[in-house]
């Protein structure tokens, strides 16, 4: 948006153009070759792919693999290989009823209706705790997402999910919710003859299996150093004539792992 806003010429955004090879010549510029053998030339290139994709470089078996010619600097390669790429998945569930609200919520939210009158709405607690360390729950209903709960899951379960279907993952999550709110659901069923856990729809993210992500956030894993995050942000090329720049949360010293870090870079 900023490029098209500030420039006089229209900017063409090309989609479905996976990049295979980026060739850098400090004298003449950059050549980018795509999977369909189309070729593009430029003065500079900005590499904005996730760390997980950079870790697949030169791997011919990966759809997102990018080769660099000449190869990246030794320090950059070391940083790419040693930093970690984590995986945080979400299981988003929408139910027919909100069975997880507390009888005495810790907070009541007010929202205006069409007449700007404040409607008091019991949304319950924002975060729901459980003893199953695979999941952390956010009450989507609290934040205005009606009848929704979002389960966050990190390693090892977020990686083990690849062995399960979406239906099996959802079954695991709803089983935990049933155990968390067993008494409340039992009371509801006895009172109204209704099973409160009626799932309307759901969405399961799988960032590790996404060929163009290979994870959801970078981190400084054992054996790596935080200084290597700074190394990730260094441009490649002859000093004073750098032509290859790197951006993204994995290159942000100030906000590593976060969307704000990606934006800042």
SEZA-263661 format. One line per 2 residues: number of its first residue (from 1); their letters; for each residue x negated, y negated, z negated of N, C-alpha, C. Coordinates in nm, 3 decimals, padded with zeros to 5 digits, always signed. Each point is the difference from the previous one (the first is absolute). Layout:
! SEZA-263661
NUM> A> X/Y/Z/X/Y/Z/X/Y/Z  ... $
! end
This chain:
! SEZA-263661
1> XX> -00.083/+00.120/+00.000/+00.083/-00.120/+00.000/-00.087/-00.126/+00.000  -00.106/+00.001/-00.083/-00.086/-00.117/-00.008/-00.071/-00.025/+00.133 $
3> XX> -00.042/+00.108/+00.065/-00.070/-00.015/+00.129/+00.093/-00.062/+00.104  +00.122/+00.052/+00.009/+00.093/-00.051/+00.100/+00.049/-00.140/-00.035 $
5> XX> +00.004/-00.032/-00.130/+00.049/-00.131/-00.043/-00.102/-00.109/+00.032  -00.128/+00.030/-00.025/-00.104/-00.102/+00.015/-00.057/-00.008/+00.142 $
7> XX> +00.013/+00.106/+00.076/-00.054/+00.001/+00.134/+00.100/-00.048/+00.103  -00.051/-00.042/+00.115/+00.088/-00.049/+00.106/+00.045/+00.114/+00.091 $
9> XX> -00.079/+00.105/+00.005/+00.034/+00.112/+00.086/+00.077/+00.107/-00.076  +00.083/+00.072/+00.070/+00.073/+00.110/-00.061/-00.097/+00.114/-00.031 $
11> XX> +00.027/+00.069/-00.111/-00.084/+00.112/-00.042/+00.076/+00.129/+00.027  -00.062/+00.089/+00.073/+00.062/+00.129/+00.032/-00.043/+00.103/-00.104 $
13> XX> +00.099/+00.062/-00.065/-00.026/+00.105/-00.098/+00.024/+00.135/+00.067  -00.104/+00.081/+00.008/+00.010/+00.131/+00.064/+00.026/+00.107/-00.105 $
15> XX> +00.102/+00.081/+00.022/+00.031/+00.110/-00.091/-00.026/+00.134/+00.071  -00.003/+00.105/-00.079/-00.024/+00.136/+00.051/-00.131/+00.004/+00.080 $
17> XX> -00.103/-00.063/-00.056/-00.132/-00.006/+00.062/-00.107/+00.043/-00.100  +00.000/+00.127/-00.041/-00.104/+00.045/-00.094/-00.139/-00.022/+00.058 $
19> XX> -00.087/-00.059/-00.081/-00.137/-00.030/+00.044/-00.089/+00.120/-00.024  -00.083/+00.034/+00.100/-00.091/+00.114/-00.013/-00.146/-00.044/-00.016 $
21> XX> -00.043/-00.101/+00.074/-00.140/-00.041/-00.002/-00.008/-00.152/-00.003  -00.083/-00.052/-00.091/-00.030/-00.143/-00.004/-00.149/-00.016/+00.025 $
23> XX> -00.034/-00.063/+00.112/-00.141/-00.020/+00.037/-00.037/-00.146/-00.023  -00.109/-00.021/-00.075/-00.044/-00.135/-00.033/-00.132/-00.032/+00.069 $
25> XX> -00.002/-00.111/+00.072/-00.123/-00.051/+00.059/-00.017/-00.143/-00.050  -00.104/-00.024/-00.078/-00.016/-00.132/-00.062/-00.021/-00.111/+00.103 $
27> XX> -00.034/+00.037/+00.124/-00.021/-00.101/+00.105/+00.127/-00.026/+00.080  +00.073/+00.108/+00.033/+00.114/-00.016/+00.092/+00.136/+00.009/-00.067 $
29> XX> +00.010/+00.063/-00.118/+00.128/+00.007/-00.068/+00.046/+00.141/-00.032  +00.132/+00.016/-00.007/+00.064/+00.124/-00.047/+00.077/+00.066/+00.113 $
31> XX> -00.009/+00.132/+00.008/+00.083/+00.078/+00.091/+00.078/+00.102/-00.082  +00.132/+00.001/+00.016/+00.087/+00.092/-00.073/+00.064/+00.096/+00.100 $
33> XX> -00.019/+00.130/-00.024/+00.062/+00.101/+00.086/+00.107/+00.073/-00.080  +00.119/+00.012/+00.059/+00.113/+00.062/-00.068/+00.016/+00.147/+00.040 $
35> XX> +00.090/+00.066/-00.070/+00.024/+00.143/+00.025/+00.046/+00.026/+00.143  +00.072/-00.096/+00.059/+00.048/+00.016/+00.138/-00.102/-00.049/+00.103 $
37> XX> -00.126/-00.023/-00.045/-00.112/-00.043/+00.085/+00.012/-00.145/+00.048  +00.096/-00.074/-00.050/+00.003/-00.144/+00.032/-00.114/-00.068/-00.075 $
39> XX> -00.055/-00.106/+00.060/-00.118/-00.067/-00.055/+00.028/-00.149/-00.015  -00.046/-00.057/-00.112/+00.019/-00.142/-00.029/-00.133/-00.060/-00.044 $
41> XX> -00.025/-00.124/+00.043/-00.124/-00.069/-00.033/+00.032/-00.125/-00.084  -00.090/-00.032/-00.092/+00.021/-00.117/-00.084/-00.136/-00.050/-00.052 $
43> XX> +00.002/-00.119/-00.056/-00.122/-00.054/-00.062/-00.025/+00.064/-00.136  +00.107/+00.018/-00.077/-00.012/+00.063/-00.131/+00.112/+00.102/-00.018 $
45> XX> -00.010/+00.082/-00.104/+00.107/+00.094/-00.032/+00.019/-00.001/-00.151  +00.125/+00.009/-00.044/+00.033/+00.009/-00.142/+00.052/+00.140/-00.027 $
47> XX> -00.070/+00.074/-00.084/+00.039/+00.137/-00.035/+00.089/-00.006/-00.123  +00.128/+00.030/+00.018/+00.097/-00.013/-00.110/+00.063/+00.134/-00.037 $
49> XX> -00.066/+00.110/+00.034/+00.055/+00.132/-00.031/-00.030/+00.036/-00.145  +00.079/+00.088/-00.062/-00.026/+00.040/-00.139/-00.132/+00.075/-00.015 $
51> XX> -00.052/+00.002/-00.121/-00.123/+00.073/-00.030/+00.013/+00.147/+00.041  +00.118/+00.059/-00.023/+00.021/+00.141/+00.034/-00.022/+00.028/+00.147 $
53> XX> +00.034/-00.097/+00.085/-00.023/+00.016/+00.144/-00.148/-00.013/+00.032  -00.067/-00.096/-00.063/-00.144/-00.014/+00.022/-00.076/+00.126/-00.044 $
55> XX> +00.052/+00.068/-00.100/-00.064/+00.123/-00.045/+00.016/+00.114/+00.101  +00.089/-00.020/+00.098/+00.019/+00.101/+00.106/-00.084/-00.031/+00.124 $
57> XX> -00.084/-00.105/-00.006/-00.075/-00.041/+00.118/-00.083/+00.115/+00.053  -00.004/+00.007/+00.133/-00.075/+00.103/+00.073/+00.057/+00.141/-00.018 $
59> XX> +00.121/+00.013/-00.059/+00.064/+00.130/-00.013/+00.096/+00.018/+00.119  -00.036/+00.079/+00.092/+00.080/+00.015/+00.122/+00.136/+00.063/-00.026 $
61> XX> +00.013/+00.072/-00.113/+00.126/+00.069/-00.027/+00.108/-00.096/-00.051  -00.039/-00.122/-00.039/+00.096/-00.094/-00.058/+00.051/-00.097/+00.105 $
63> XX> +00.132/-00.021/+00.002/+00.061/-00.091/+00.097/-00.047/-00.144/-00.022  -00.033/-00.033/-00.125/-00.037/-00.138/-00.031/-00.150/-00.023/-00.004 $
65> XX> -00.078/+00.102/+00.037/-00.146/-00.013/-00.008/-00.052/-00.108/+00.094  -00.088/-00.086/-00.054/-00.063/-00.106/+00.079/-00.151/+00.020/-00.003 $
67> XX> -00.063/-00.004/+00.117/-00.146/+00.007/+00.009/-00.055/-00.140/+00.025  -00.113/-00.028/-00.062/-00.064/-00.131/+00.016/-00.135/+00.018/+00.069 $
69> XX> -00.022/-00.082/+00.103/-00.126/+00.005/+00.075/-00.058/-00.141/+00.009  -00.122/-00.022/-00.053/-00.075/+00.093/-00.084/+00.074/+00.027/-00.130 $
71> XX> -00.043/+00.103/-00.072/+00.068/+00.035/-00.124/-00.012/-00.113/-00.101  +00.084/+00.003/-00.100/-00.002/-00.102/-00.104/-00.131/+00.008/-00.080 $
73> XX> -00.029/-00.105/-00.073/-00.123/-00.003/-00.079/+00.001/+00.111/-00.105  -00.119/+00.041/-00.042/-00.011/+00.107/-00.099/+00.073/-00.035/-00.129 $
75> XX> -00.010/-00.125/-00.043/+00.067/-00.043/-00.124/+00.151/+00.007/+00.014  +00.051/-00.038/+00.119/+00.145/+00.006/+00.023/+00.049/+00.145/+00.002 $
77> XX> -00.074/+00.086/+00.068/+00.037/+00.142/+00.007/+00.001/+00.062/-00.139  -00.099/-00.034/-00.081/-00.008/+00.053/-00.136/+00.119/-00.045/-00.083 $
79> XX> +00.037/-00.127/+00.014/+00.116/-00.053/-00.073/+00.128/+00.070/+00.043  +00.017/+00.017/+00.130/+00.120/+00.068/+00.053/+00.010/+00.142/-00.055 $
81> XX> -00.112/+00.070/+00.000/+00.000/+00.140/-00.043/+00.014/+00.017/-00.150  -00.052/-00.094/-00.078/-00.003/+00.018/-00.145/+00.122/-00.056/-00.071 $
83> XX> +00.058/-00.110/+00.051/+00.122/-00.053/-00.060/+00.114/+00.100/+00.021  +00.097/-00.002/-00.090/+00.110/+00.095/+00.010/+00.124/-00.059/+00.063 $
85> XX> +00.083/+00.087/+00.056/+00.130/-00.041/+00.055/+00.108/+00.077/-00.076  +00.075/-00.072/-00.083/+00.101/+00.065/-00.082/+00.132/+00.014/+00.072 $
87> XX> +00.092/+00.068/-00.067/+00.132/+00.023/+00.061/+00.109/-00.017/-00.106  +00.080/-00.105/+00.016/+00.114/-00.026/-00.087/+00.124/+00.010/+00.086 $
89> XX> +00.082/+00.102/-00.025/+00.122/+00.018/+00.078/+00.123/-00.042/-00.079  +00.107/-00.030/+00.073/+00.127/-00.036/-00.061/+00.109/+00.096/+00.047 $
91> XX> +00.086/+00.036/-00.091/+00.121/+00.076/+00.034/+00.117/-00.090/-00.036  +00.066/-00.053/+00.102/+00.107/-00.098/-00.021/+00.134/+00.073/+00.008 $
93> XX> +00.079/-00.011/-00.106/+00.126/+00.074/-00.010/+00.116/-00.096/-00.021  +00.109/+00.025/+00.073/+00.123/-00.079/-00.021/+00.112/+00.095/-00.039 $
95> XX> +00.059/-00.025/-00.117/+00.103/+00.086/-00.054/+00.138/-00.065/+00.011  +00.102/+00.081/-00.020/+00.137/-00.051/+00.006/+00.030/-00.088/-00.121 $
97> XX> -00.055/+00.037/-00.116/+00.021/-00.079/-00.122/-00.134/-00.028/-00.067  -00.001/-00.102/-00.084/-00.120/-00.036/-00.077/+00.011/+00.070/-00.135 $
99> XX> -00.053/+00.120/-00.010/+00.014/+00.079/-00.122/-00.113/-00.025/-00.100  -00.097/-00.082/+00.036/-00.119/-00.017/-00.084/+00.002/-00.128/-00.084 $
101> XX> +00.102/-00.085/+00.014/+00.005/-00.122/-00.079/+00.018/+00.031/-00.148  -00.071/-00.074/-00.086/+00.020/+00.015/-00.144/+00.133/-00.062/-00.040 $
103> XX> +00.058/+00.053/-00.108/+00.123/-00.059/-00.051/-00.025/-00.141/-00.052  -00.120/-00.021/-00.054/-00.038/-00.132/-00.050/-00.127/-00.044/+00.073 $
105> XX> +00.015/-00.059/+00.116/-00.118/-00.039/+00.079/-00.084/-00.105/-00.072  -00.131/+00.001/+00.029/-00.088/-00.097/-00.063/+00.007/-00.137/+00.067 $
107> XX> +00.070/-00.007/+00.113/+00.009/-00.128/+00.070/+00.125/-00.003/+00.086  +00.065/-00.113/+00.005/+00.116/-00.019/+00.086/-00.033/-00.107/+00.103 $
109> XX> +00.017/+00.033/+00.125/-00.032/-00.093/+00.108/+00.126/-00.077/+00.041  -00.018/-00.124/+00.040/+00.110/-00.078/+00.054/-00.023/-00.030/+00.145 $
111> XX> +00.102/+00.009/+00.082/-00.016/-00.033/+00.141/+00.123/-00.079/+00.045  -00.017/-00.099/+00.092/+00.114/-00.081/+00.044/+00.085/+00.075/+00.101 $
113> XX> +00.132/-00.021/-00.006/+00.086/+00.054/+00.104/+00.023/-00.110/+00.105  +00.096/+00.020/+00.088/+00.021/-00.095/+00.109/+00.041/-00.138/-00.052 $
115> XX> +00.060/-00.004/-00.119/+00.043/-00.128/-00.057/-00.105/-00.059/-00.093  -00.122/+00.062/+00.002/-00.111/-00.042/-00.085/+00.028/+00.018/-00.150 $
117> XX> +00.102/+00.081/-00.032/+00.022/+00.036/-00.139/-00.094/+00.116/-00.035  -00.052/-00.002/-00.121/-00.094/+00.103/-00.041/+00.074/+00.127/-00.042 $
119> XX> -00.036/+00.111/+00.064/+00.059/+00.129/-00.036/-00.101/+00.075/-00.084  +00.040/+00.042/-00.118/-00.088/+00.078/-00.085/+00.006/+00.146/+00.044 $
121> XX> -00.115/+00.054/+00.027/-00.005/+00.136/+00.053/-00.097/+00.085/-00.083  +00.049/+00.111/-00.050/-00.083/+00.092/-00.078/-00.082/+00.086/+00.096 $
123> XX> -00.129/-00.029/+00.006/-00.087/+00.076/+00.090/-00.092/+00.096/-00.075  +00.003/-00.001/-00.131/-00.084/+00.092/-00.076/-00.145/-00.044/-00.003 $
125> XX> -00.088/+00.094/-00.025/-00.142/-00.029/-00.010/-00.068/+00.007/+00.137  -00.106/-00.078/+00.016/-00.070/-00.005/+00.128/-00.080/+00.127/+00.027 $
127> XX> -00.061/+00.054/-00.106/-00.086/+00.117/+00.016/+00.047/+00.112/-00.092  +00.000/+00.120/+00.052/+00.048/+00.117/-00.074/-00.117/+00.094/-00.026 $
129> XX> -00.019/+00.034/-00.126/-00.114/+00.084/-00.038/+00.041/+00.146/-00.010  -00.096/+00.089/+00.030/+00.026/+00.142/-00.016/-00.130/+00.069/-00.041 $
131> XX> +00.011/+00.123/-00.047/-00.118/+00.074/-00.047/-00.066/+00.080/+00.111  +00.062/+00.004/+00.117/-00.060/+00.069/+00.115/-00.100/-00.095/+00.065 $
133> XX> -00.130/+00.030/-00.013/-00.101/-00.096/+00.046/-00.014/-00.007/+00.152  +00.081/+00.074/+00.074/-00.001/-00.011/+00.146/+00.072/-00.124/+00.048 $
135> XX> +00.096/-00.050/-00.080/+00.088/-00.105/+00.049/+00.007/-00.120/-00.095  +00.019/-00.118/+00.060/+00.033/-00.123/-00.071/+00.121/-00.060/+00.073 $
137> XX> +00.099/-00.039/-00.073/+00.126/-00.041/+00.062/+00.024/-00.151/-00.012  +00.045/-00.059/+00.110/+00.045/-00.138/+00.003/+00.151/-00.001/+00.025 $
139> XX> +00.071/-00.075/-00.080/+00.144/-00.013/+00.015/+00.028/-00.101/+00.111  +00.021/+00.047/+00.121/+00.027/-00.089/+00.112/+00.125/-00.083/-00.022 $
141> XX> +00.097/+00.057/-00.070/+00.126/-00.071/-00.027/-00.027/-00.128/-00.079  -00.098/+00.004/-00.088/-00.038/-00.117/-00.080/-00.045/-00.115/+00.090 $
143> XX> -00.068/+00.035/+00.110/-00.054/-00.101/+00.091/+00.092/-00.029/+00.118  +00.125/+00.042/-00.010/+00.098/-00.032/+00.103/+00.017/+00.104/+00.109 $
145> XX> -00.069/+00.114/-00.012/+00.016/+00.111/+00.095/+00.104/+00.096/-00.058  +00.123/-00.016/+00.043/+00.111/+00.067/-00.066/-00.016/+00.152/-00.002 $
147> XX> +00.020/+00.056/-00.121/+00.005/+00.146/-00.021/-00.130/+00.071/+00.039  -00.111/-00.071/-00.005/-00.126/+00.059/+00.046/-00.101/+00.015/-00.113 $
149> XX> -00.074/+00.110/+00.007/-00.116/+00.026/-00.086/-00.118/+00.029/+00.092  -00.115/-00.055/-00.035/-00.122/+00.027/+00.078/-00.098/+00.073/-00.090 $
151> XX> -00.039/+00.119/+00.041/-00.100/+00.078/-00.072/-00.136/-00.025/+00.064  -00.096/-00.046/-00.080/-00.138/-00.014/+00.047/-00.078/+00.123/-00.042 $
153> XX> -00.083/+00.049/+00.089/-00.083/+00.114/-00.035/-00.140/-00.017/+00.057  -00.100/+00.027/-00.083/-00.139/-00.008/+00.042/-00.063/+00.137/+00.001 $
155> XX> -00.132/+00.007/+00.026/-00.069/+00.130/-00.001/+00.007/+00.063/-00.139  +00.004/+00.134/-00.008/-00.016/+00.093/+00.111/+00.131/+00.031/+00.076 $
157> XX> +00.117/-00.034/-00.061/+00.125/+00.040/+00.064/+00.020/-00.067/+00.135  -00.042/-00.127/+00.013/+00.020/-00.070/+00.128/-00.078/+00.067/+00.112 $
159> XX> -00.110/+00.068/-00.033/-00.073/+00.076/+00.101/+00.060/+00.139/+00.019  +00.045/+00.060/-00.110/+00.060/+00.134/+00.008/+00.132/-00.001/+00.076 $
161> XX> +00.061/-00.118/+00.014/+00.127/-00.011/+00.070/-00.007/+00.052/+00.143  -00.120/+00.003/+00.057/-00.013/+00.044/+00.139/+00.042/+00.146/+00.015 $
163> XX> +00.002/+00.073/-00.111/+00.040/+00.141/+00.003/+00.152/+00.017/-00.014  +00.069/-00.111/-00.028/+00.144/+00.004/-00.024/+00.075/-00.076/+00.107 $
165> XX> +00.122/+00.042/+00.027/+00.088/-00.074/+00.090/+00.058/-00.119/-00.076  +00.057/-00.096/+00.074/+00.065/-00.113/-00.066/+00.109/+00.047/-00.096 $
167> XX> +00.076/+00.100/+00.044/+00.109/+00.052/-00.084/-00.054/+00.059/-00.130  -00.113/+00.067/+00.008/-00.059/+00.059/-00.121/-00.054/-00.108/-00.094 $
169> XX> -00.056/-00.106/+00.057/-00.049/-00.111/-00.082/+00.116/-00.067/-00.072  +00.109/-00.027/+00.073/+00.119/-00.064/-00.058/+00.058/+00.089/-00.110 $
171> XX> -00.001/+00.130/+00.021/+00.052/+00.093/-00.101/-00.082/-00.009/-00.129  -00.132/-00.013/+00.012/-00.085/-00.013/-00.117/+00.034/-00.127/-00.078 $
173> XX> +00.019/-00.110/+00.072/+00.029/-00.128/-00.064/+00.136/+00.000/-00.068  +00.103/+00.047/+00.070/+00.136/+00.002/-00.058/+00.007/+00.094/-00.119 $
175> XX> -00.079/+00.107/+00.001/-00.005/+00.092/-00.114/-00.052/-00.071/-00.124  -00.102/-00.085/+00.019/-00.054/-00.077/-00.113/+00.103/-00.100/-00.050 $
177> XX> +00.068/-00.068/+00.092/+00.103/-00.096/-00.040/+00.113/+00.067/-00.076  +00.039/+00.117/+00.041/+00.106/+00.074/-00.070/-00.042/+00.033/-00.142 $
179> XX> -00.124/+00.037/-00.019/-00.048/+00.032/-00.135/-00.012/-00.127/-00.085  -00.037/-00.113/+00.062/-00.012/-00.126/-00.074/+00.135/-00.049/-00.051 $
181> XX> +00.105/+00.019/+00.081/+00.132/-00.056/-00.033/+00.104/+00.111/-00.018  -00.046/+00.111/-00.054/+00.087/+00.118/-00.013/+00.125/-00.032/-00.082 $
183> XX> -00.018/-00.059/-00.118/+00.115/-00.027/-00.088/+00.099/-00.096/+00.064  -00.052/-00.103/+00.064/+00.088/-00.098/+00.063/+00.078/+00.062/+00.115 $
185> XX> -00.067/+00.081/+00.078/+00.067/+00.065/+00.113/+00.104/+00.100/-00.048  -00.033/+00.069/-00.109/+00.095/+00.096/-00.057/+00.125/-00.070/-00.049 $
187> XX> -00.018/-00.113/-00.067/+00.115/-00.077/-00.049/+00.086/-00.049/+00.116  -00.067/-00.046/+00.106/+00.073/-00.050/+00.117/+00.081/+00.111/+00.065 $
189> XX> -00.061/+00.118/+00.008/+00.068/+00.113/+00.065/+00.119/+00.047/-00.082  -00.018/+00.002/-00.133/+00.110/+00.043/-00.087/+00.113/-00.102/-00.002 $
191> XX> -00.037/-00.126/+00.010/+00.099/-00.107/-00.006/+00.077/-00.016/+00.131  -00.071/+00.001/+00.110/+00.062/-00.031/+00.130/-00.001/+00.119/+00.097 $
193> XX> -00.064/+00.108/-00.041/-00.009/+00.115/+00.089/-00.082/-00.027/+00.124  -00.097/-00.091/-00.013/-00.080/-00.041/+00.115/-00.148/+00.028/-00.027 $
195> XX> -00.068/+00.057/+00.099/-00.144/+00.018/-00.010/-00.066/-00.130/+00.043  -00.064/-00.069/-00.097/-00.056/-00.131/+00.027/-00.116/+00.000/+00.097 $
197> XX> -00.069/+00.114/+00.012/-00.117/+00.004/+00.087/+00.042/+00.037/+00.142  +00.075/-00.088/+00.063/+00.041/+00.021/+00.139/-00.086/-00.090/+00.088 $
199> XX> -00.094/+00.062/+00.069/-00.097/-00.073/+00.080/+00.059/-00.032/+00.137  -00.003/-00.130/+00.036/+00.054/-00.043/+00.128/-00.105/+00.003/+00.111 $
201> XX> -00.118/-00.054/-00.027/-00.109/+00.006/+00.099/-00.133/-00.023/-00.070  -00.108/+00.024/+00.073/-00.132/-00.008/-00.060/-00.107/-00.021/+00.106 $
203> XX> -00.117/-00.044/-00.047/-00.116/-00.020/+00.088/-00.126/+00.040/-00.077  -00.083/+00.082/+00.063/-00.126/+00.045/-00.060/-00.115/-00.054/+00.084 $
205> XX> -00.093/-00.073/-00.063/-00.118/-00.047/+00.074/-00.111/+00.105/-00.009  -00.083/+00.003/+00.103/-00.111/+00.097/+00.004/-00.123/-00.069/+00.060 $
207> XX> -00.062/-00.087/-00.080/-00.108/-00.082/+00.051/-00.125/+00.080/+00.036  -00.028/+00.107/-00.074/-00.119/+00.079/+00.031/+00.012/+00.067/+00.136 $
209> XX> +00.122/+00.035/+00.038/+00.022/+00.071/+00.126/+00.019/-00.094/+00.118  +00.010/-00.130/-00.026/+00.015/-00.099/+00.106/-00.134/-00.017/+00.071 $
211> XX> -00.005/+00.034/+00.127/-00.125/-00.005/+00.076/-00.061/-00.139/+00.004  +00.083/-00.103/-00.013/-00.050/-00.136/+00.012/-00.012/-00.069/-00.135 $
213> XX> -00.002/+00.078/-00.107/-00.021/-00.052/-00.135/-00.098/+00.088/-00.078  +00.031/+00.132/-00.005/-00.083/+00.097/-00.072/-00.013/-00.034/-00.148 $
215> XX> +00.106/-00.056/-00.056/+00.002/-00.039/-00.140/+00.069/-00.134/-00.014  +00.010/-00.050/-00.124/+00.075/-00.124/-00.020/-00.080/-00.110/-00.069 $
217> XX> -00.116/+00.029/-00.056/-00.082/-00.104/-00.063/-00.142/+00.051/-00.018  -00.096/-00.090/+00.002/-00.139/+00.038/-00.023/-00.032/-00.012/-00.149 $
219> XX> -00.104/+00.067/-00.044/-00.042/-00.014/-00.140/-00.149/+00.034/-00.011  -00.060/-00.047/-00.109/-00.142/+00.026/-00.025/-00.009/+00.133/-00.074 $
221> XX> -00.023/+00.106/+00.074/-00.001/+00.132/-00.063/-00.138/+00.032/-00.059  -00.007/+00.105/-00.075/-00.125/+00.042/-00.064/-00.106/+00.021/+00.109 $
223> XX> -00.117/-00.061/-00.022/-00.108/+00.010/+00.098/-00.012/-00.121/+00.090  +00.102/-00.086/-00.003/-00.006/-00.124/+00.080/-00.018/-00.119/-00.094 $
225> XX> -00.021/-00.118/+00.057/-00.021/-00.122/-00.078/+00.094/-00.109/+00.049  +00.041/-00.087/-00.092/+00.091/-00.109/+00.038/-00.065/-00.092/+00.103 $
227> XX> -00.133/-00.010/-00.004/-00.071/-00.084/+00.098/+00.025/+00.046/+00.143  +00.037/+00.128/+00.015/+00.025/+00.053/+00.134/+00.129/-00.055/+00.060 $
229> XX> +00.089/-00.051/-00.085/+00.119/-00.069/+00.052/-00.045/-00.126/+00.075  -00.096/-00.071/-00.057/-00.056/-00.117/+00.069/-00.068/+00.039/+00.129 $
231> XX> -00.066/+00.116/+00.000/-00.065/+00.048/+00.122/+00.102/+00.028/+00.109  +00.118/+00.045/-00.039/+00.105/+00.028/+00.098/+00.042/-00.127/+00.074 $
233> XX> -00.014/-00.114/-00.064/+00.046/-00.125/+00.062/-00.105/-00.066/+00.088  -00.123/+00.050/-00.002/-00.106/-00.064/+00.077/+00.020/+00.024/+00.150 $
235> XX> -00.017/-00.105/+00.082/+00.011/+00.019/+00.145/-00.118/+00.079/+00.054  +00.018/+00.058/+00.118/-00.105/+00.077/+00.066/-00.052/-00.078/+00.120 $
237> XX> -00.129/+00.003/+00.018/-00.062/-00.067/+00.113/-00.123/-00.077/-00.043  -00.070/-00.053/+00.097/-00.120/-00.078/-00.028/+00.036/-00.125/-00.079 $
239> XX> -00.077/-00.030/-00.103/+00.029/-00.115/-00.086/+00.014/-00.128/+00.081  +00.111/-00.067/-00.021/+00.027/-00.122/+00.074/+00.078/+00.024/+00.128 $
241> XX> +00.006/+00.127/+00.042/+00.077/+00.035/+00.121/+00.091/+00.121/-00.029  +00.053/+00.007/-00.122/+00.087/+00.111/-00.037/+00.126/+00.002/+00.087 $
243> XX> +00.034/+00.117/+00.044/+00.117/+00.012/+00.089/+00.107/+00.095/-00.054  -00.030/+00.072/-00.108/+00.095/+00.097/-00.053/+00.028/-00.032/-00.147 $
245> XX> +00.128/-00.027/-00.031/+00.041/-00.039/-00.135/+00.098/+00.103/-00.057  -00.002/+00.015/-00.132/+00.084/+00.100/-00.067/+00.091/-00.068/-00.101 $
247> XX> +00.129/+00.038/+00.003/+00.097/-00.055/-00.094/+00.086/+00.115/-00.054  +00.075/-00.032/-00.106/+00.086/+00.100/-00.063/-00.029/+00.010/-00.148 $
249> XX> +00.089/+00.065/-00.075/-00.016/+00.003/-00.145/-00.130/+00.066/-00.042  -00.052/+00.094/+00.078/-00.125/+00.068/-00.036/-00.120/-00.092/+00.011 $
251> XX> +00.017/-00.117/+00.063/-00.111/-00.095/+00.016/+00.012/-00.118/-00.096  +00.104/+00.000/-00.084/+00.026/-00.115/-00.088/-00.060/+00.023/-00.137 $
253> XX> -00.094/-00.086/-00.037/-00.059/+00.006/-00.134/+00.098/-00.055/-00.103  +00.077/-00.101/+00.037/+00.091/-00.067/-00.094/+00.125/+00.082/-00.028 $
255> XX> +00.055/+00.068/+00.101/+00.127/+00.072/-00.017/-00.004/+00.136/+00.067  -00.105/+00.074/-00.029/-00.014/+00.134/+00.053/+00.121/+00.086/-00.034 $
257> XX> +00.046/+00.081/+00.092/+00.113/+00.093/-00.015/+00.136/-00.065/+00.025  +00.005/-00.132/+00.008/+00.130/-00.069/+00.001/+00.031/-00.066/+00.134 $
259> XX> +00.130/-00.021/+00.025/+00.044/-00.069/+00.120/-00.058/-00.142/+00.002  -00.010/-00.062/-00.117/-00.057/-00.135/-00.006/-00.144/+00.000/+00.047 $
261> XX> -00.073/+00.110/-00.025/-00.137/+00.010/+00.046/-00.008/+00.010/+00.151  +00.092/+00.076/+00.059/+00.004/+00.011/+00.146/+00.031/-00.135/+00.061 $
263> XX> +00.095/-00.072/-00.058/+00.038/-00.132/+00.051/-00.113/-00.099/-00.014  -00.069/+00.003/-00.114/-00.108/-00.095/-00.029/-00.115/+00.016/+00.099 $
265> X> -00.029/+00.124/+00.040/-00.114/+00.020/+00.089/+00.032/-00.044/+00.142 $
! end
